[in-house]
């Protein structure tokens, strides 16, 4: 029997600040994907929300939250403080796994731009608690020293016309320690704004998560 989708705003306390996010769990969820946004972005990112909606339609729960408070985000340097962002992502993951509706679900990360670096660092620290990682137009070079410790199956998605980021992802692919794959989206630039490009990102991401998040359905 299918259950109704749960939509809930969560406030999670980290060591210094309280971070707010939106949890969406389809009735019978295969797992939960936590989003780590890029610099200058937030849980309201239209691109990440589009991907999240496509994952939800496939039966995958999502959690989009802000890595920085509004006050912190004013400081441009904080947006690139990968150490802080990674620490926050680890803390939020640990806290959300205590949630009674989530504790039995397998967890993955979706990281965009600099958010991909924090997702990879967090995955390297949390080990087998993170079942899969997807990077969209990511900057894995900012997590270079941690890549060999990443054992989670990792999909790197880059636009064909995002030349410098392709090079960064090719270099990162060699260093990643687990199952890994680099997917180039034809005709796409860094933000995947071209017609059909973001749809391809969403489809590739859903396929990856459905393959590597354990397919144990948890009724919520």
Secondary structure by P-SEA (a helix, b strand, c coil): ccccbbbbbbbbbcccbbbbbbbbbcccccbbbbbbbccccccccaaaaaaaaaaaaacbbbbbbbccccccccccccccaaaaaaaaaaaaaaaaaaccccccbbbbbbbcaaaaaaaaaaaaaacccccbbbbcccccccccccccccccbbbbbbcccaaaaaaaaaaaaaaccccbbbbbbccccccccccaaaaaaaaaaaaaaaaccccccccc
